[in-house]
Amino acid sequence: MKAPLSTESQQALIEAQKNFRDDFVTSRGFFTEQDEKALRTMAFEKLDQVLLKSGSTSVTAQQLRETWNSVVADFHRNNYWGFKPTFEKRPKVQTEEKRIFKEMFPYIWVIIQSSIILKTAVYYFGIRSSNEPTTENRIYLILALATSAGTLIFFAWRKSRK
């Protein structure tokens, strides 16, 4: 920015930069990465031009917000400044942290499932079967043990195929 900014104005400018995608969103699709960069450059150049034309020695946060709103309104009124939106979303960039979490989540779920959920069921039906040794309670215990073993075997089989 070439216009002189106060500290409040700098905060307002940072806020405008953070909310750029929300301000320049369309109902007709998405912009490519190159178009978004060009839009961002063009929008902040227009903002700077309008603020410099005002001729004030220091730009207040309120002036900056009002000017930013007029730039955003101009973008929407003037048919997106000639930029053509597409209906294809840009692929999300997967960070290393997200990739690791995505790979680790099935293992974490199996640990929770086997150590908390299924063990609780096995303990419950095991205690119930020992207190009342009926056929029904034994069947429930066998089903709980089979489910516990089956889910672990299925998980191991599914992960061994990858």
N, C-alpha and C positions, 0 to 999 in steps of 0.2 A: 504494500500500500504506500502510495506517495503522499496521501493526505495525513496531516499530523493527528495522531490518536491519543486520547487520554487512556489511563489504565482501564477505566470502565468500558471505553470503546474497544480496547483490545480484547477484553473479555467477551464483548458482544460479537466481535469479529470471529473469535474462536468458536463461539456458539453457532454462528452462521455456517462456519466451515464444517462443524460436526453434523449439522442438520441439513447439509446440502442435498443429500439423496432424498430426504423427505420433502424438501421444498421443490425439487425438480423432478418429481415422480409424475408419470402420466398414466392415464387409464387405457392408453392405446398400446402399451408395451414397455419395453426396456431399451436403454441406450447401450451401445457397445462401450467397451472400456476407453477406446480412443475418443468416441463422441463425448463421453462423460468428462474426460480430461479437458477436451476443447470447450465444453460447456462451462466447466469450472473456471477455466482461464478467462473466458468471455464474460462470465457473470461478475467476477471480481474486478475485471477491467472496467466494466460498466459502472460498478459500484464506485470505484476510484474516480472515474470521470465525473460522475454526478456530485460526489463529495468535493472534488476540486473546484467544480463550477460554483459551488455554494460560496466559496471565497472566505469561509471562516478560518480563523487561525488555529482552532482546535475543534475537532469533531466530537460531539457528545455521543453517549451510547444511544440515546433516544433518536438522534439524527441518523446514526448508522442503522438502527433497526428499521426506521421508516424508509430509508433509502433502499435497504435490502429487500423489504417487502415490495417496494415499487419495481425493483429489478426482477423479482420472482413473478410479480403480476405481469410485467412486460413479456417475460418468457412465455407465459401461458396464453396471453392475448395474441401474441404474434406467431402463433403456430410453431412453437418450440424453436424459434429462431432458425428455421429451416432444417433442423436436425430431424432425421426420420427414426422413430422408435421401431424396434423389432419385437417379435413375440417370443424370441428365444432368450431364456434367461442365461446369464453368464454362469459358467460352472463355478461353484464355490471353491475357493482355495482352501485345501485341507492342511491345517498346520500339523506339525509333528506331534504336538500334544493331543490334538483331536484324533489323529490316526492311531496313536498308541492307546487312547481310551477306547476307541472302536474295536481294536484288536483284543484288548484285555477284558471288555465288558462280559463276553460269554463265560470267561473263567471266573470272574467275580460272581456272576449270577449262579453258576454251578456250586461255588463254595457256599453261598447263602442258602441255596436250595437244599443242598445235602446236609449242611451242618445245622441249620435252624429248622426249616420247614419239615423236611422228611424225618429228621431225628426226633422232632417233637411228635410226629405221627407214630413212629415206631415205638417210642417210649410210652405214649398214651395207650396204644393198643397192646403193647407188651404188658404193662401194669394191669390193664383191664382183663387180659387173657389169664394172667396169673391169679388175679382175685376171683374171677368167675371162669373157670376152664370149660366154657361151652364151645361148641363147634363154630358158632357164629363169630365169637371173639377170636378164635384161632384163624378163621378165614380172613378177618380184618387185619390181623397181625401179618399173615402171609402176604396179603395184598400190599400192605405198607412196605414190607421188606422187598417185595418184587418191584414195586414202584421205585424205591430208592436205588436198588441195583440197576433196574432198567434205565432210569434216566442217566446214571453215570456211564453205563455201557453205551447208550445212544450218543451221549456227548463225546465219548472217546472215539467211537466209530465215525461220527461226523467230522471231528477234527483230524482224524487220521487220513481222511480223503483229501484234505486240502494240501 
